[in-house]
Amino acid sequence: MLRIMMAGVAALTALLPTQVHAQAEGEATMFSRGNFKGPRLRVLGPTRLAQPFVMKSVVIPAGTQWEFCSGSTFSGCRQISQSVPAMVMTVRSARPVAVVLTSGPTGPGQVLPGTAGQASPSAFGPSLRGIASEYFIAPGESGYRVEVNPGTAEAMSRRAIEFCRKRGWRIAAYERLQAVGGKFYLADVLCAEAGR
C-alpha cells in the first residue's frame, strides 16, 4: 500500500512542472515564491492590480515580452522577455509589449508615400481615417518618421500619445516600435477617441 502511495506521489510530482507552464497563449504568470512556486497571479493584457503583488518568479510565454511595473499606471517598468525563476519585484501593473519590428517598408527617417485607398501624405504621413480612429503605418512629422529615444516601451507610449494629440485625437490605442538603422521609430499607431 505504501509503495502504491509513493508511486502516486511521484507521478503527481512529475506532472507539476508541466502544469506550472501550462497557461493560456499570451498569458504571463507571476509567482509569490521563486522557482515558479507559491500563490500565482495570471495576467492577460494590460492589467492594473488592486493590491501590489510581490513577484519572485514569472513565466513568460515564448515569443512575447511583458512590462512589469512598480507604479499602478505602467510607470517604473521592467521589460521581461523570458521566464525568470528567481527575482524580487513589487508589481502594481503589467502589460504585454509589442515586439520591436526590425525591418519595414521605409528607410531610416522616411515616411511612406500615400497608397491607393489611403489619404495622401500630409505632415503626419499617410493614414486611414475612420469615424472614431485614425491608423498610421509609419507616423511622421513634417515628412520624417517620429523617432523614439530611448527605444523603450514607456517612451514609445509617450511619443504615440503626443503624436495622436497633435492630430486631434485623445489617445493612442495601439502602437509599435520599429528599429531601422540603429534608431527607433513609431509604427502602426492607432489614434482614437475612446480608451483601449
C-alpha positions as CSV (number, residue, x, y, z in Angstrom):
1,M,0.0,0.0,0.0
2,L,2.9,2.4,0.9
3,R,4.5,1.6,-2.5
4,I,1.3,2.5,-4.3
5,M,1.0,5.8,-2.5
6,M,4.7,6.7,-3.1
7,A,4.3,5.9,-6.8
8,G,1.2,8.1,-6.9
9,V,3.1,11.0,-5.3
10,A,6.0,10.5,-7.7
11,A,3.6,10.6,-10.7
12,L,1.9,13.7,-9.4
13,T,5.3,15.4,-8.8
14,A,6.3,14.6,-12.3
15,L,3.2,16.3,-13.7
16,L,3.7,19.6,-11.7
17,P,6.3,21.3,-13.9
18,T,4.1,20.7,-17.0
19,Q,1.1,22.2,-15.2
20,V,3.0,25.2,-14.0
21,H,4.0,26.1,-17.6
22,A,0.5,25.3,-19.0
23,Q,-1.2,28.6,-19.5
24,A,-3.3,30.5,-22.0
25,E,-1.4,31.7,-25.0
26,G,0.0,35.2,-24.3
27,E,-0.8,35.0,-20.6
28,A,2.0,35.8,-18.1
29,T,2.0,34.1,-14.7
30,M,3.6,35.8,-11.6
31,F,4.5,33.7,-8.6
32,S,5.0,34.8,-5.0
33,R,7.9,32.4,-4.5
34,G,11.0,31.5,-6.5
35,N,11.1,28.6,-9.0
36,F,7.5,29.1,-10.1
37,K,6.1,28.2,-6.7
38,G,3.6,29.6,-4.3
39,P,0.4,31.6,-5.0
40,R,0.2,32.8,-8.5
41,L,-1.4,35.6,-10.4
42,R,-2.1,35.3,-14.1
43,V,-2.4,38.4,-16.3
44,L,-3.6,38.6,-19.9
45,G,-3.4,42.0,-21.5
46,P,-2.8,45.3,-19.7
47,T,-3.7,44.9,-16.0
48,R,-3.7,47.3,-13.0
49,L,-3.7,45.4,-9.8
50,A,-6.0,46.3,-6.9
51,Q,-3.3,45.2,-4.4
52,P,0.5,45.1,-5.1
53,F,1.9,41.6,-5.8
54,V,5.4,40.7,-4.7
55,M,6.7,38.7,-7.7
56,K,9.6,36.3,-7.0
57,S,9.4,34.3,-10.3
58,V,7.5,34.7,-13.5
59,V,6.5,32.6,-16.6
60,I,6.6,34.5,-19.9
61,P,5.1,32.8,-23.0
62,A,7.7,32.1,-25.7
63,G,8.0,34.9,-28.2
64,T,6.3,37.5,-26.0
65,Q,7.6,40.4,-23.9
66,W,6.0,41.9,-20.9
67,E,6.4,45.0,-18.8
68,F,6.0,44.6,-15.0
69,C,5.7,48.0,-13.3
70,S,6.0,49.2,-9.7
71,G,3.6,52.1,-10.5
72,S,-0.1,51.5,-10.9
73,T,-0.2,53.5,-14.2
74,F,2.5,51.5,-16.0
75,S,5.4,53.5,-14.7
76,G,8.7,52.2,-13.2
77,C,8.6,49.3,-15.6
78,R,10.9,46.4,-16.2
79,Q,10.7,44.6,-19.5
80,I,11.0,40.8,-19.4
81,S,11.1,38.6,-22.5
82,Q,11.6,35.1,-20.9
83,S,10.7,33.2,-17.8
84,V,12.7,34.2,-14.7
85,P,13.0,31.6,-11.8
86,A,14.4,34.0,-9.2
87,M,13.8,37.7,-8.7
88,V,12.0,40.1,-6.4
89,M,9.7,42.9,-7.6
90,T,6.6,44.6,-6.3
91,V,4.2,44.7,-9.2
92,R,1.2,47.2,-9.4
93,S,0.6,47.0,-13.1
94,A,1.6,44.7,-16.0
95,R,1.1,44.6,-19.8
96,P,2.4,42.8,-22.9
97,V,4.8,44.8,-25.0
98,A,4.8,44.7,-28.8
99,V,7.9,43.1,-30.2
100,V,10.3,45.6,-31.8
101,L,10.0,45.4,-35.6
102,T,13.4,45.1,-37.2
103,S,12.6,45.8,-40.8
104,G,9.9,47.6,-42.7
105,P,8.7,49.3,-45.9
106,T,10.6,52.6,-45.3
107,G,14.2,53.6,-45.0
108,P,15.6,55.4,-42.0
109,G,13.6,58.5,-41.2
110,Q,11.4,58.3,-44.3
111,V,7.6,58.4,-44.3
112,L,5.7,56.0,-46.5
113,P,4.2,57.6,-49.6
114,G,0.4,57.5,-50.0
115,T,-1.1,54.4,-51.5
116,A,-4.4,53.6,-53.0
117,G,-7.3,53.7,-50.5
118,Q,-5.3,55.9,-48.1
119,A,-5.2,59.6,-47.6
120,S,-2.5,61.4,-49.4
121,P,0.7,62.1,-47.4
122,S,0.5,65.0,-45.1
123,A,2.8,66.5,-42.5
124,F,1.9,63.4,-40.3
125,G,2.3,60.8,-43.1
126,P,-0.4,58.7,-44.8
127,S,-3.3,57.4,-42.8
128,L,-6.5,55.5,-42.9
129,R,-9.2,57.5,-41.1
130,G,-12.4,56.2,-39.7
131,I,-15.2,57.8,-37.7
132,A,-13.6,57.3,-34.3
133,S,-10.0,56.5,-35.1
134,E,-7.1,57.0,-37.5
135,Y,-4.3,54.5,-38.3
136,F,-0.7,55.4,-39.3
137,I,1.6,52.7,-40.6
138,A,4.8,54.9,-40.3
139,P,3.8,58.1,-38.4
140,G,5.7,61.2,-39.4
141,E,6.1,64.8,-38.6
142,S,7.0,67.2,-41.5
143,G,7.8,64.3,-43.7
144,Y,10.1,62.5,-41.3
145,R,9.4,59.4,-39.1
146,V,8.6,60.0,-35.4
147,E,11.8,58.9,-33.6
148,V,11.6,57.3,-30.1
149,N,14.6,58.0,-27.9
150,P,15.3,55.9,-25.9
151,G,13.8,53.0,-27.7
152,T,11.8,51.7,-24.7
153,A,8.1,50.8,-24.4
154,E,7.5,53.6,-22.0
155,A,9.0,56.2,-24.4
156,M,7.1,54.6,-27.3
157,S,3.7,55.0,-25.4
158,R,4.5,58.6,-24.5
159,R,5.5,59.6,-28.1
160,A,2.4,57.8,-29.6
161,I,0.1,59.8,-27.2
162,E,1.9,63.1,-28.2
163,F,1.6,62.2,-31.9
164,C,-2.1,61.4,-31.6
165,R,-2.9,64.5,-29.6
166,K,-1.2,66.7,-32.3
167,R,-3.6,65.0,-34.8
168,G,-6.6,65.9,-32.6
169,W,-7.2,62.5,-31.0
170,R,-7.4,61.8,-27.3
171,I,-5.4,58.6,-27.0
172,A,-3.1,56.2,-28.8
173,A,-5.0,52.9,-28.7
174,Y,-2.1,50.9,-30.2
175,E,1.5,51.5,-31.2
176,R,4.6,49.5,-32.1
177,L,8.3,50.3,-32.1
178,Q,10.4,49.8,-35.2
179,A,14.2,49.6,-35.3
180,V,15.7,51.0,-38.5
181,G,19.4,51.7,-39.0
182,G,20.2,51.8,-35.2
183,K,17.3,54.2,-34.4
184,F,13.8,53.5,-33.1
185,Y,10.6,54.9,-34.7
186,L,6.9,54.7,-34.1
187,A,5.0,52.3,-36.3
188,D,1.4,51.0,-36.6
189,V,-0.1,53.8,-34.4
190,L,-3.9,53.8,-33.9
191,C,-5.2,57.1,-32.7
192,A,-8.7,57.1,-31.2
193,E,-11.3,59.0,-29.2
194,A,-12.0,56.3,-26.6
195,G,-9.9,54.2,-24.3
196,R,-8.4,50.8,-25.1
